[in-house]
Structures are given as structure tokens and as C-alpha cells.
């Protein structure tokens, strides 16, 4: 994944740098670690860029510094050292301290030869328990004192070459003007790139020559902006024709620079926080297996959990080890420690969910506390698939969905047959809705397909009759006659009236589960509600309503209701429960063998598929929100969320006595407690309680964010863009999916990143 971190001049002394190698990127030949001003990166060679870096002074980030065990105690860099030692700077990449003055002036000064302290210049100092002592010793060193003197001269006096030749000052002034103009040009080009990438638009054209009319959106927008922007117009007209900065290579450099900034912001946001990993795979139009990786974490600014796409990786193998290796690489790049991974959420594929050698088990080998969540939306879809297709005993429903699929294939498989269906719909004043195909992966397809047929049932009958009369193809006529016979059968009509209300219940819950803001408690509550709805539906009254609706439609269409096939009663005992009872009427037969059986299968499948390892945590947090947590449940939360059980129990007692505590419906919701903690600053008091509810909110319900990324993948990688390189595809996907982050990227940030990844010899002065 070399696309987010770029190679700089090799420095053999930096040996502790994390392994963040990414995929090879032919666009890049330089590596930058973290922030461009981080001490791990060398001082620029170019005069003006070096001057800019020196003028910025020591790099002194302020955040929650990582703690390291030294001896028997945790030690870390202290922020007050910045005030005490003005020369001190800190590297976030290496977790080490450096001397800014010595890094700038000491290495190339002959006067300091033999007095160079490499710990503060190249290697980095991190022996925190002796920090003050070593800092004072460094200040007394000859090399440091000479560097301080050089720094003082630099800030007060002109440089030597300017003193020797005043004309150089004029030259530098002109260079500054050129630099400002170049940055203005870059800002316009960056805005164009962001505009296109944020909308998932293509950049390149088939023929990008000046006389072409199909040069691509990027060049078209550059020409459009130049009509109203004198700076850009002057650059395109009078600038060097070999450095117009409109080539495909420069476009890729800008795209990757923006994606680097976005990924770095995400990486910074997840440091020292619990995260959850969501991953799923799909095939793109280039027949490549792509895996989307999404991170979920709690955003303190938004006071809610958020999800961000962090990678789109091509898989050459879909076995568990290959997938797990990609996950490890991505987390290494983002500097996410496996001990901070709270949960993983995948679909039910064996490679992902296997309890012996699946990806989820390999993750647990690195952190035994990781919770595996089988995507709830996938689970609910499997419940429906099991009941509709796997239960061959319920022949009516099995055949019903076969007919539904054949209706779609027959009518939508021909433009002329679809035109007939459309014409008849308009003639009878029916609202035309497109027929839907069935799929085991599209969660709402069955409900949509059945709803469309129910609404357009009369139009479908008339369309089939018209097609049979007018077609000149014998095979089409035969298929049409057979299909019309099936559609006008009582069994199909009963299946239509029975499945429509059941599928509407399922699709409502399915859409709720696909929300990125839903938590496990609400998700499980919706599943329980669905189960209760199925049980309530299983009664004589509901069945009679469905049966009578189907019966009335059959009477209207003059369709006979078949009688129960009579059979000879055996004098011997039946071996099977299904055949030992004789049904007197069709109504009784359908109630027992179709309607009740379908609902029973649904309830059983719900109970089986939603018995996940998250149940204990859900129950514990549910009681926590009601302030009724017992010690066993507190122990579960202590283990999973790394909080003190004693502190949590004490805080619950305090909350029970708190007069300002939540009341009403909000007191039982996770979002209500999180909001109350933030608005009243109670998180400062009830730290363990707040940590528990925030951590729980990080556990995902579904991997739908991956599915949404795949929807956008079809926009970015189309048949006309199927040869897009993987590194460019990943960057474009990051910009397209994370549109809000892309829109907030500053052009100045992109320019600094661009300077870091593009060699000085290959770019304008910036």
C-alpha cells in the first residue's frame, strides 16, 4: 500500500520507523512519513523550501502522547518540555524527541565535526525517564551551542550569498513571486480535481490533443475556468508547454496527495481509540475481486460513532489468510493497534466467519477480546432465503418464487414484450413499475418483485394474453401460454396475497438494519419485534383474511379453486406426520402446510441465526442503561471495554441518586445517555459508564457501509474505465466515498503533500 506513504531519501539511521510499505506506485518515488514537518523527514534541499521549513520553527504537536513501559512504569513525552526547551521538537511517527537547531545547522557545518549528537538529529531520543538530564547535557554540547549561534545569525542577518551579491536578493524576490503564482495555479487545478473526484466523474478523454472535442472532463474544466481566470489563462498561454500541469501523471499525483491527507486525518482520529473493522468483497467490471475495508470509531467532536472507508484492496486469492493479510497491512498503515480493535463485522461466508481458521478467528488470535458480528442485514436476508428456497417441502412458496422470476425473464427479456406490457399499463391507467428480478444478495428484491406484480397483476395478465396473440415465435407463444396458466392459478394468487404482507414486514426491518446510526440494542429490538409480528400473524383470523382476498380475486377472474386431492386412507400407521392427517378442504390444507409452516420456519430461522456472541454484551448494556447491572454483567463489560468493574458499579449507584439523571424514554436509549453525558459534562464524573456506552456504540450492526462503497465502485470503475490502475482506483474511491472529508481538504495542504511526493526536479517551484 505504497500509495499513501511515499519514499524519501533513504536514511539508514532511522531503524525504528514502522513498516508501512504499501503497494508499489509508479507515480511515486519518494517517501514521506506522517506530517511533512515531522522530524523523521529530512530538511528540504531547495533553498526556498528549506527557508520555509526553517521559518516554521520546531515541530511541536500537542496531543495525547503514547505511553511506553520503561522499567516498571509508564513513561511518555511531556508537553511542558516545549516551554522549557525552545529547540525541542517531537516526532509522532517515531515517538521521539529531536533538536530542531541541530537538525538544520549541525550536519553540514565543519565546525561541529566530531560533536554531533545523532540521537537528537537522526535517530531520535525517547529515554523519557532521563529526559531532563539528557536535554540539559545536550544544551551544553559544543554542537548544539554552535547550532544555536548559527540560528541566531540566520534570524538576524542576511545569508552569506546575499551579502556578497545584493542582486541575489532581487532574484529571490522574483522567485517568491513565481512561487506565489505557481501556488495559485495549483489551487485552481486542485479544486478541479476535487470537484470531479467528489462526484465520481471520469477525468481523462479518448483523445486529449488540442484539436480534439473529447479531451475529458479535467481538460474541459481547465479550459472553462481559464476563460474567466486570468492567472490560469496566462499560465496555459505563456507558461512552459512541458510544465502545464494538466497531464495525466500530474492528475494522479494530485489525486494521491488528496487521498493521503484524508487517510492521515482518519489515522489521526482513530489513535488510542476502540475501532471496529468491517470488510466485504465483490467483483468489479474488470473481473477483479475487490475488498472494501471500513473503520468505525467514536468521534468526540460529533459525539457519535462514525464510519469511514479506508481501503479498497484487490484480492488475488479469497482464502482467509490472504484476506487477513490485507487487513493487517491496512491497520499497520493507519497505526491501529490490534489491542484497540473492539469487533469485526463480516458476512457469513466461510472464509470470513469460520470459527476454526476463518478471518474472524485469525483476528481473535491477535486479540482474544475481539467480538465477531455476523452482519444483521445479511442474517435477515438468509432467514428469508432459507424459508423461500431451501424448504422444498413448502412447494407452493417454492413454485411461487419460480413463477415470479419467470415473469421478469419473459417480459423484461425482450424490448417488444416490455413495450406491450408498458402499453397495456397505460391503457388501463395502472401505475407502471418495472418488474424486478430475484437475487440472493439483493436484500429487498423479493419484497419489491412481489409488490410490483401485486400492483400490476391485471396489466400482466392482459400483456401475456396480447403477447400470445401477436407473437410470431412459436417458442415464445408456448412459454407465454404456460406462464399465463401459472399466473392465473389459485396457488399463485394465494402465494401473492400471503407473501406480500410477510415481505413488507421483513423489508421494513431490513432497511432499519442498514442504517449506519443503528446500535446493537435497537437492532436486536427490531428483530424481536419482527419475530413477535410473525407469531401474531400466525392465527386463524389473519389466515382467513389472506385466503378470502385470494378467493375473491379468483372469483373475479373466474379462476377455479382446486379441491383437495382425496386419497385412500391406509389401514397401516403412517411413518410421516405430514401424511397421517387428511385435510378436508383446500383452506385447511393451505393453513397448515403453507401459511403456518412458512411462519414457523421464519421464527425458527430468526432464533437460530441471531444467537450471536454479542447477546451477552447487548443484555449487559441494556441493563446498564436501566441502571440495573449485576456483577456478572459488569464483569463482561470490564473484559470487553477495559473498564473497572468496581468504578462502574459505584457510578451506577451515584446515577441512581443523581436528581438530574435522564427520565422517560430517553433513559433507556443509548443515544439519549450519550447526549446527556455530553450536554451536562457528566462524562467527567461518570468516566467508566461513559466509556462503556461509547465503546458499545462502536460495535457495528451491519457491514452495509462496504455495500454502499461497492455501489459507488460501479460508478468509478465502469466498462470505459476498466483499465484503471489499483492505486488510482483506491484513491478515487476514497475521495468519492468520503465526500465530506474531500470537500474539507485545503488546497495548501495538498500542495505541501504534492511537494513531498513529487521530486523537486519534476515540478514547479511551490
C-alpha positions in Angstrom: 0.0 0.0 0.0 2.8 2.4 -1.1 0.2 4.9 -2.3 -0.4 6.7 1.0 3.2 6.9 2.3 5.9 7.9 -0.1 9.6 7.2 -0.2 12.1 10.0 0.7 15.9 9.8 0.6 16.9 6.7 2.4 18.2 7.2 5.9 19.8 4.2 7.4 19.9 5.7 10.8 16.1 5.6 11.1 15.7 2.0 12.0 12.7 2.2 14.3 10.3 3.5 11.7 7.2 1.4 11.5 6.8 -0.9 8.5 4.2 1.0 6.4 5.1 -0.3 3.0 2.2 -0.2 0.6 1.6 -1.4 -2.9 4.1 -0.2 -5.5 3.1 3.1 -7.0 4.8 4.0 -10.2 3.7 7.6 -9.7 5.8 8.0 -6.6 9.5 7.6 -5.8 9.7 9.5 -2.5 8.5 8.6 0.9 7.1 11.0 3.5 6.2 9.8 7.0 3.3 11.5 8.8 3.2 15.3 8.7 5.7 16.8 6.2 7.2 18.8 9.1 7.7 15.8 11.3 11.4 15.4 12.3 11.5 12.0 10.8 11.5 13.7 7.4 14.7 15.5 6.2 15.0 19.2 5.9 14.3 20.1 2.2 17.2 20.7 -0.1 15.7 23.5 -2.2 16.7 27.0 -0.9 13.2 28.4 -0.7 11.6 25.3 0.6 14.4 25.0 3.2 13.8 28.6 4.2 10.1 27.9 4.5 10.7 24.9 6.8 13.2 26.9 9.0 10.8 29.8 9.3 8.1 27.4 10.7 10.3 26.5 13.6 10.3 23.3 15.7 7.5 20.8 15.0 5.7 20.7 18.4 2.4 18.7 18.1 0.1 18.7 21.1 -2.0 15.6 21.7 -2.2 12.6 24.0 1.3 11.3 23.8 1.7 7.5 23.7 2.9 5.9 26.9 5.8 3.3 26.9 6.8 0.9 29.7 10.3 1.8 30.9 11.4 -0.3 33.8 8.2 -0.9 35.7 6.4 2.4 34.9 4.7 4.0 32.0 6.6 7.0 30.6 5.8 9.5 27.8 6.8 12.8 26.3 5.7 15.8 28.4 4.1 18.8 26.8 5.7 21.2 29.2 9.1 20.4 27.8 8.2 22.6 24.8 8.2 25.7 27.1 11.4 24.7 28.9 13.4 23.8 25.8 12.6 26.1 22.8 14.7 24.0 20.5 12.8 20.8 21.2 10.6 19.1 18.6 8.6 15.8 18.7 8.1 13.1 16.0 4.7 11.5 16.1 6.0 8.7 13.7 8.9 7.7 15.9 7.6 8.8 19.3 10.9 10.5 19.7 12.4 14.0 20.5 14.8 15.9 18.3 16.7 19.2 18.3 15.5 21.5 15.6 18.6 23.8 15.6 21.0 20.8 15.3 18.9 19.2 12.5 19.1 22.3 10.5 22.6 23.6 11.1 24.8 20.9 12.6 25.2 18.2 10.0 26.7 20.4 7.2 28.9 22.6 9.4 32.6 21.6 9.5 32.9 23.4 12.9 30.7 20.8 14.6 32.6 17.8 13.2 33.1 15.2 15.9 30.5 17.0 18.2 27.3 15.7 16.5 24.7 14.1 18.8 22.9 11.8 16.4 20.2 10.9 19.0 18.8 14.4 18.6 19.4 14.7 14.8 18.6 11.4 13.1 17.8 8.6 15.5 15.5 10.4 17.9 15.6 10.4 21.7 12.9 8.5 23.7 14.5 7.7 27.0 11.8 9.6 28.8 12.8 8.8 32.4 16.2 10.6 31.9 14.8 13.2 29.5 15.5 16.4 31.5 19.0 15.3 32.3 19.8 14.4 28.7 18.2 17.6 27.4 20.4 19.7 29.7 23.5 17.8 28.6 22.6 18.3 25.0 22.2 22.1 25.6 25.8 22.2 27.0 27.3 20.3 24.0 29.5 22.1 21.6 27.5 21.1 18.5 24.2 22.4 20.0 25.8 25.7 21.1 27.2 26.2 17.6 23.8 25.4 16.0 22.1 28.0 18.3 24.7 30.6 17.2 24.0 29.7 13.6 20.3 30.0 14.2 20.7 33.4 15.8 22.8 34.7 12.9 20.3 33.3 10.4 17.4 35.1 12.1 19.2 38.4 12.4 21.4 38.6 9.3 21.1 38.1 5.7 22.5 34.9 4.2 26.1 35.0 3.0 25.4 34.9 -0.7 23.0 37.9 -0.4 25.7 39.8 1.5 28.1 39.0 -1.3 25.7 39.9 -4.1 22.6 42.1 -3.5 21.3 41.1 -6.9 20.5 37.7 -5.5 18.0 39.3 -3.1 16.2 40.6 -6.1 16.4 37.2 -7.7 14.9 35.6 -4.6 12.1 38.1 -4.5 11.2 37.2 -8.1 11.4 33.6 -7.2 8.9 34.3 -4.4 6.6 35.9 -6.9 6.9 32.9 -9.2 6.2 30.6 -6.3 3.1 32.5 -5.3 1.8 32.4 -8.9 2.5 28.7 -9.2 0.7 28.0 -6.0 -2.3 30.0 -7.3 -2.3 27.8 -10.4 -2.1 24.7 -8.3 -5.0 25.8 -6.2 -7.2 26.0 -9.2 -6.1 22.6 -10.5 -6.7 21.0 -7.1 -10.2 22.5 -6.9 -11.0 21.0 -10.3 -9.6 17.6 -9.2 -11.7 17.7 -6.0 -14.8 18.7 -8.0 -14.5 15.7 -10.3 -13.3 13.1 -7.7 -16.0 14.1 -5.2 -18.7 13.3 -7.8 -17.1 10.1 -9.1 -16.6 11.6 -12.5 -14.1 10.4 -15.2 -11.0 12.7 -15.7 -9.4 11.5 -19.0 -10.6 11.7 -22.6 -10.2 9.4 -25.5 -8.1 12.0 -27.4 -6.5 14.8 -25.3 -4.9 16.7 -28.2 -5.8 20.3 -28.5 -7.9 19.8 -31.7 -10.0 17.1 -30.1 -13.5 17.6 -28.8 -13.3 14.7 -26.4 -10.4 15.7 -24.2 -12.1 14.6 -21.0 -13.7 16.5 -18.2 -10.5 17.6 -16.5 -9.1 19.4 -19.5 -12.6 20.8 -20.4 -12.9 22.3 -16.9 -9.4 23.7 -17.1 -10.3 25.4 -20.3 -13.6 26.6 -18.9 -12.0 28.1 -15.8 -9.2 29.7 -17.8 -11.9 31.7 -19.7 -12.8 33.6 -16.6 -9.5 33.4 -14.7 -6.5 35.5 -16.0 -3.9 33.7 -13.8 -4.8 30.3 -15.2 -5.2 31.6 -18.8 -1.8 33.3 -18.7 -0.2 30.0 -17.4 -1.8 27.9 -20.2 -0.9 30.5 -22.9 2.6 31.7 -21.8 3.8 29.1 -19.4 6.2 26.3 -20.4 4.4 23.8 -22.6 6.2 20.9 -20.9 5.0 22.0 -17.5 1.4 23.0 -17.8 0.4 20.6 -15.0 -2.5 19.2 -16.9 -1.0 15.8 -17.8 -2.4 12.5 -16.6 0.7 12.0 -14.4 0.1 15.3 -12.6 -3.6 14.5 -12.2 -2.6 11.2 -10.5 -0.1 13.0 -8.2 -2.8 15.4 -7.1 -5.4 12.7 -6.6 -3.0 10.6 -4.5 -1.9 13.7 -2.5 -5.6 14.4 -1.5 -6.2 10.8 -0.6 -3.0 10.8 1.5 -4.3 13.8 3.5 -7.7 12.2 4.0 -6.2 8.9 5.2 -3.8 10.7 7.5 -6.8 12.6 9.1 -8.6 9.3 9.6 -5.5 7.7 11.1 -5.1 10.6 13.5 -8.7 10.3 14.5 -8.5 6.7 15.5 -5.3 6.8 17.5 -5.7 5.3 21.0 -9.4 4.6 20.4 -11.5 1.5 20.1 -12.2 0.7 16.5 -14.3 -1.9 14.7 -13.4 -3.4 11.3 -16.0 -4.1 8.6 -15.0 -5.8 5.4 -16.7 -7.4 2.4 -15.8 -8.4 -1.1 -17.2 -8.0 -4.6 -16.2 -8.4 -8.3 -15.8 -5.3 -10.4 -16.3 -4.9 -14.1 -12.7 -5.8 -14.8 -13.2 -9.2 -13.2 -11.1 -8.2 -10.2 -12.0 -9.3 -6.7 -12.2 -6.1 -4.6 -12.4 -5.9 -0.8 -13.7 -2.8 0.9 -12.4 -2.1 4.4 -14.3 0.3 6.7 -13.4 1.5 10.2 -16.0 2.5 12.8 -15.0 4.6 15.8 -16.5 7.1 18.2 -15.9 10.7 17.1 -15.6 13.0 20.1 -16.5 16.1 18.1 -19.7 14.7 16.7 -20.4 12.8 19.9 -21.4 9.7 17.9 -19.9 6.7 16.1 -18.8 7.3 12.6 -17.7 5.0 9.7 -15.0 5.7 7.1 -13.8 3.8 4.1 -10.0 3.3 4.5 -9.1 0.9 1.7 -10.2 -0.8 -1.5 -7.8 -3.7 -2.0 -7.6 -6.2 -4.9 -7.6 -9.8 -3.8 -5.8 -12.3 -6.0 -6.9 -15.0 -3.6 -10.1 -15.1 -1.4 -8.9 -17.5 1.2 -8.9 -16.5 4.9 -5.2 -16.0 5.1 -5.0 -13.6 2.1 -7.9 -11.5 3.4 -6.4 -11.4 6.9 -3.0 -10.3 5.5 -4.7 -7.3 3.7 -6.4 -6.3 7.0 -3.1 -6.4 8.8 -1.4 -4.2 6.2 -4.2 -1.6 6.3 -4.2 -1.4 10.1 -0.4 -1.1 10.1 -0.6 1.8 7.7 -3.2 3.5 9.9 -1.1 2.7 13.0 -4.1 1.0 14.7 -3.0 -1.5 17.4 -4.9 -4.8 17.4 -5.4 -4.4 21.1 -7.7 -1.4 20.2 -9.8 -3.5 17.8 -13.1 -4.0 19.6 -15.0 -6.0 17.0 -15.1 -7.2 13.4 -18.2 -7.4 11.2 -18.3 -9.7 8.1 -20.9 -11.6 6.2 -21.5 -15.3 6.7 -19.0 -16.6 4.1 -16.9 -19.5 5.4 -13.6 -17.7 4.8 -14.8 -14.7 6.9 -16.9 -16.3 9.6 -15.1 -19.7 10.1 -14.7 -20.5 13.8 -11.5 -22.6 13.2 -9.5 -20.8 10.5 -11.7 -18.0 9.3 -10.7 -14.3 9.3 -12.6 -13.7 12.5 -10.7 -16.4 14.3 -7.4 -15.1 13.0 -8.3 -11.7 14.3 -9.1 -13.2 17.7 -5.6 -14.8 17.7 -4.2 -11.3 17.9 -6.8 -10.1 20.4 -8.9 -12.6 22.2 -11.4 -9.9 23.2 -12.5 -9.1 19.7 -16.2 -9.6 19.1 -17.4 -11.1 15.8 -20.6 -9.7 14.4 -22.3 -11.6 11.6 -23.9 -8.7 9.6 -27.5 -8.5 10.8 -28.8 -7.4 7.4 -27.1 -10.5 5.8 -28.6 -12.7 8.6 -32.1 -11.4 8.0 -31.8 -12.0 4.2 -30.6 -15.5 4.9 -33.7 -16.1 7.0 -35.9 -15.2 4.1 -33.8 -17.2 1.6 -34.0 -20.3 3.9 -37.7 -20.1 4.1 -38.4 -19.3 0.5 -35.9 -21.5 -1.4 -34.4 -24.1 0.9 -37.7 -25.5 2.2 -38.7 -27.7 -0.7 -41.5 -29.2 1.5 -43.4 -25.9 1.1 -44.0 -26.5 -2.7 -46.4 -23.6 -3.1 -44.0 -21.0 -2.0 -41.1 -22.6 -3.8 -43.0 -22.7 -7.1 -44.4 -19.2 -6.5 -41.0 -17.5 -6.5 -40.0 -19.5 -9.5 -43.0 -18.1 -11.4 -42.2 -14.6 -10.1 -38.7 -14.9 -11.6 -40.0 -16.3 -14.9 -42.4 -13.3 -15.2 -39.4 -11.0 -15.1 -37.4 -13.1 -17.5 -40.2 -13.4 -20.0 -41.4 -9.8 -20.1 -38.2 -7.9 -19.5 -36.1 -10.2 -21.6 -37.5 -8.6 -24.8 -37.9 -5.0 -25.7 -41.1 -5.7 -27.7 -42.7 -7.7 -24.9 -41.8 -4.9 -22.4 -43.3 -2.4 -24.8 -46.5 -4.4 -24.9 -46.6 -4.5 -21.0 -46.0 -0.7 -20.9 -48.7 0.0 -23.5 -51.4 -2.0 -21.6 -50.4 -0.5 -18.3 -51.0 3.0 -19.8 -54.3 1.8 -21.4 -55.8 0.6 -18.1 -54.4 3.6 -16.1 -52.1 1.5 -14.0 -49.0 3.0 -12.5 -46.2 1.3 -14.4 -43.5 -0.1 -12.2 -40.5 -2.0 -13.5 -40.6 -5.7 -12.8 -37.8 -6.9 -10.5 -35.5 -9.9 -10.7 -34.9 -12.1 -7.7 -31.4 -12.3 -6.2 -30.0 -14.0 -3.1 -27.7 -11.0 -2.5 -30.1 -8.0 -3.0 -31.9 -7.8 0.3 -35.1 -6.0 -0.8 -35.5 -7.7 -4.2 -38.2 -10.2 -3.2 -40.4 -7.6 -1.5 -40.0 -5.3 -4.5 -40.7 -8.1 -7.0 -43.9 -9.3 -5.3 -45.2 -5.7 -4.7 -44.8 -4.9 -8.4 -46.6 -8.0 -9.5 -49.4 -7.4 -7.0 -49.9 -3.8 -8.2 -49.6 -4.7 -11.9 -51.4 -8.1 -11.8 -54.2 -7.1 -14.2 -51.7 -5.5 -16.6 -49.5 -8.6 -16.6 -52.5 -10.9 -17.4 -53.5 -8.7 -20.3 -50.0 -8.3 -21.5 -49.4 -12.0 -21.6 -52.6 -12.5 -23.5 -51.6 -9.9 -26.0 -48.1 -11.4 -26.5 -49.6 -14.9 -27.1 -51.9 -13.5 -29.8 -49.4 -11.3 -31.6 -46.1 -13.2 -31.4 -44.7 -14.9 -34.5 -42.3 -17.1 -32.5 -43.6 -20.5 -31.6 -41.4 -21.0 -28.5 -42.4 -17.6 -27.1 -46.1 -18.4 -27.6 -45.7 -21.8 -25.8 -43.9 -20.2 -22.9 -46.5 -17.4 -22.8 -49.3 -19.9 -22.6 -47.6 -21.9 -19.9 -46.8 -18.7 -17.9 -50.3 -17.3 -18.2 -51.7 -20.6 -17.0 -49.5 -20.5 -13.9 -50.2 -16.8 -13.2 -53.9 -17.4 -13.3 -53.7 -20.4 -10.9 -55.1 -20.3 -7.4 -51.8 -21.3 -5.9 -50.0 -18.4 -7.4 -52.7 -15.9 -6.4 -52.7 -17.3 -2.8 -48.9 -17.1 -2.7 -49.0 -13.5 -3.9 -51.6 -12.4 -1.2 -49.8 -14.4 1.5 -46.2 -13.3 0.8 -46.9 -9.6 0.3 -47.6 -8.7 4.0 -44.8 -11.0 5.2 -42.2 -9.5 2.9 -43.3 -5.9 3.8 -42.6 -6.7 7.5 -39.1 -8.1 6.5 -38.2 -5.2 4.2 -39.1 -2.6 6.9 -36.7 -4.2 9.4 -34.1 -4.8 6.7 -33.9 -1.1 5.9 -33.7 -0.2 9.6 -30.8 -2.6 10.0 -28.9 -0.9 7.1 -28.7 2.4 8.8 -25.1 3.4 9.9 -26.5 5.0 13.0 -28.3 2.0 14.5 -26.8 0.3 17.5 -27.0 -3.4 18.6 -29.7 -2.8 21.2 -32.1 -1.2 18.7 -31.2 -3.8 16.1 -32.0 -6.7 18.4 -35.2 -5.0 19.5 -36.3 -4.7 15.8 -35.5 -8.4 15.3 -37.6 -9.3 18.4 -40.4 -7.1 17.1 -40.3 -8.9 13.7 -40.4 -12.3 15.5 -43.4 -11.2 17.5 -45.1 -9.9 14.4 -44.7 -13.3 12.8 -46.2 -15.0 15.8 -49.1 -12.6 15.9 -49.7 -13.2 12.2 -50.0 -16.9 12.8 -53.7 -17.2 13.7 -56.9 -18.2 12.1 -58.2 -14.7 11.5 -55.1 -13.4 9.6 -55.1 -16.6 7.5 -58.8 -16.2 6.6 -58.2 -12.5 5.6 -55.5 -13.7 3.2 -57.4 -16.7 1.9 -60.6 -14.7 1.3 -58.6 -12.0 -0.6 -57.2 -14.6 -2.8 -60.6 -16.3 -3.2 -62.3 -13.1 -4.2 -59.7 -12.3 -6.8 -60.1 -15.8 -8.2 -63.9 -15.4 -8.4 -63.4 -12.0 -10.2 -61.1 -13.6 -12.7 -63.2 -16.8 -13.0 -60.5 -19.0 -11.7 -61.4 -22.3 -10.1 -60.3 -23.1 -6.6 -58.8 -26.6 -6.6 -60.2 -29.2 -4.3 -58.1 -31.3 -2.0 -56.9 -34.5 -3.7 -58.6 -37.3 -2.0 -56.5 -40.3 -1.1 -57.2 -43.7 0.2 -56.7 -43.9 3.9 -54.2 -46.6 4.7 -55.0 -49.3 7.2 -51.5 -49.1 8.5 -49.9 -46.5 10.6 -48.2 -43.7 8.6 -44.5 -43.2 9.0 -44.7 -39.5 8.3 -46.5 -36.8 10.2 -47.5 -35.0 7.0 -49.4 -37.9 5.6 -51.1 -39.2 8.7 -53.7 -36.4 8.7 -56.3 -36.0 5.9 -57.3 -32.4 5.0 -61.0 -32.0 4.1 -60.7 -28.5 2.4 -58.1 -26.5 0.5 -58.4 -23.8 3.1 -57.4 -26.2 5.9 -54.5 -27.6 3.8 -53.0 -24.2 2.9 -53.3 -23.0 6.5 -51.3 -25.9 7.9 -48.9 -26.9 5.1 -48.2 -23.4 3.7 -49.1 -20.4 5.9 -48.3 -21.8 9.3 -45.3 -23.7 8.0 -43.8 -20.6 6.4 -44.2 -18.5 9.6 -42.8 -21.3 11.8 -39.7 -21.6 9.5 -39.2 -17.8 9.8 -39.4 -17.8 13.6 -37.1 -20.8 13.9 -34.5 -19.3 11.5 -34.6 -16.0 13.3 -33.9 -17.7 16.6 -31.0 -19.7 15.1 -29.3 -17.1 13.1 -29.4 -14.3 15.6 -27.9 -16.2 18.5 -24.6 -14.4 18.2 -21.8 -13.8 20.7 -23.0 -10.2 21.0 -26.0 -11.3 23.0 -24.3 -11.2 26.4 -23.0 -7.7 25.7 -26.4 -6.5 24.4 -28.1 -7.7 27.6 -25.4 -6.2 29.8 -25.6 -2.8 28.2 -29.4 -2.9 28.1 -29.4 -3.4 31.9 -26.6 -0.8 32.2 -28.9 1.8 30.6 -31.6 0.9 33.0 -29.1 1.2 35.9 -29.8 -2.5 36.8 -26.5 -4.0 36.1 -25.4 -7.1 38.1 -21.8 -8.2 38.9 -21.7 -10.9 36.2 -22.8 -8.4 33.5 -20.3 -5.8 34.9 -17.6 -8.4 34.5 -18.5 -8.9 30.8 -18.2 -5.1 30.2 -15.0 -4.9 32.2 -13.4 -7.6 30.0 -14.6 -6.2 26.6 -14.3 -2.5 27.2 -11.3 -2.4 29.6 -13.0 -0.5 32.3 -13.0 -1.0 36.1 -15.9 -3.1 37.3 -15.8 -1.5 40.8 -15.8 2.0 39.3 -18.8 1.1 37.0 -20.9 -0.3 39.9 -20.1 2.8 42.0 -21.1 5.1 39.2 -24.4 3.3 38.8 -25.2 3.9 42.5 -24.4 7.6 42.0 -26.5 7.8 38.9 -29.5 6.3 40.8 -29.1 9.1 43.3 -28.5 11.9 40.7 -31.5 14.2 40.6 -30.6 15.4 37.1 -30.4 11.9 35.5 -32.4 11.1 32.4 -36.1 10.2 32.7 -38.7 8.9 30.3 -38.0 7.1 27.1 -34.6 8.7 26.6 -33.4 7.0 29.8 -33.5 3.6 28.1 -31.8 4.6 24.8 -28.0 4.6 24.1 -28.1 7.8 22.1 -30.1 9.5 24.9 -27.4 8.7 27.5 -24.5 9.7 25.2 -26.2 13.0 24.5 -27.0 13.6 28.2 -23.4 12.9 29.2 -22.0 15.4 26.7 -24.5 18.2 27.2 -24.2 18.1 31.0 -20.5 17.3 31.1 -21.3 14.3 33.2 -18.6 12.3 31.3 -16.1 13.9 33.5 -17.7 12.3 36.5 -19.1 9.0 35.3 -16.0 8.0 33.3 -16.5 4.3 33.3 -20.2 4.5 32.5 -19.4 6.9 29.6 -16.6 4.7 28.3 -18.9 1.7 28.4 -21.7 3.2 26.4 -19.3 4.9 23.9 -17.4 1.7 23.3 -20.6 -0.3 22.9 -21.8 2.2 20.2 -18.6 1.4 18.2 -19.7 -2.2 17.7 -21.4 -2.3 14.2 -24.7 -3.9 13.4 -24.1 -4.5 9.7 -21.4 -4.2 7.1 -23.7 -2.1 4.8 -21.1 0.7 4.6 -19.0 -1.8 2.5 -22.0 -2.5 0.3 -22.6 1.3 -0.2 -18.9 1.6 -1.2 -19.5 -1.2 -3.8 -22.4 0.8 -5.2 -20.0 3.7 -5.8 -17.4 1.4 -7.2 -19.7 0.7 -10.1 -19.6 4.5 -10.8 -15.9 4.8 -10.6 -14.8 1.7 -12.4 -17.0 1.3 -15.4 -16.5 -0.6 -18.7 -14.9 2.6 -20.1 -12.6 2.9 -17.1 -11.9 -0.8 -16.5 -8.1 -0.4 -17.0 -7.7 2.0 -14.1 -4.7 1.0 -12.0 -5.5 -0.2 -8.5 -3.7 2.6 -6.6 -5.5 5.2 -8.6 -8.8 3.4 -8.2 -8.3 3.2 -4.4 -7.5 6.9 -4.2 -10.5 7.9 -6.3 -12.8 5.7 -4.3 -11.6 7.3 -1.1 -12.3 10.8 -2.5 -15.7 9.7 -3.8 -17.0 7.8 -0.8 -15.6 10.2 1.8 -17.1 13.3 0.1 -17.3 15.4 3.3 -13.7 14.8 4.1 -12.7 15.5 0.5 -14.7 18.8 0.5 -12.9 20.0 3.6 -9.3 19.4 2.3 -7.4 22.7 2.0 -5.5 23.4 -1.2 -2.5 24.5 0.8 -2.4 21.0 2.5 -2.5 19.3 -0.9 0.3 21.5 -2.2 2.6 20.6 0.7 1.8 16.9 0.2 2.4 17.2 -3.5 5.8 18.8 -2.8 6.6 15.8 -0.7 5.8 13.1 -3.2 7.0 14.7 -6.4 10.8 15.3 -6.8 11.9 18.9 -7.0 13.4 18.3 -10.4 10.0 17.3 -11.8 7.8 20.1 -10.6 7.3 23.8 -10.5 8.6 25.9 -7.6 5.9 25.8 -4.9 
